[in-house]
Amino acid sequence: MTVREIRLFGDPVLKSACEPIVEFNEHTVALVADLIDTTKLPGRAGVAAPQIGVALRAFSYHVNGVVGYLLNPEIIELGGEKRLVDEGCLSVPGLWHKTPRHERATARGFDIGGNVVEVSGSGLLAQALQHECDHLDGILYLDRLETDERKLAMRALRDSDWFMNR
């Protein structure tokens, strides 16, 4: 369908909890297509619906050559230790910070046909599942940073060209 523009830090849709999708219809099909098209661009591991201005519980992921999506997802299991991993976000361009994430994650949601789907993974996929589900609850990765790292991130954010020119 369409590659959609990414909403940037400061846009209220990014800090709001999203509504569940209650009807799996042509609008949902179009949203999924837009999420997938937007996620498939190089360097993108995932895009959540609020990042394209839609306050619904949906995201797409593109990790290790696998492209998928979940509707109304929830994290149902986290495993392994929390580790600090380099993380960035399309809605906070140019910033990468050590973010605490579990090594493994499983998310459950639905496909466009209303069928239950589970996605499990470790490494980047686990990180993407946690990151994208956070977006649906109005949480940015900056909110997960430890205190000193968060101070560095906020300073870098204030100094960034894109943020000051908004």
Secondary structure, 3 states (H helix, E strand, C coil): CCCCCCCCCCCHHHHCCCECCCCCCHHHHHHHHHHHHHHCCCCCCEEEHHHHCCCECEEEEEECCEEEEEEEEEEEEEEEEEEEEEEEECCEEEEEEEEEEEEEEEEEEECCCCCEEEEEEECHHHHHHHHHHHHHCCCCHHHHCCHHHHHHHHHHHHHCHHHHCC
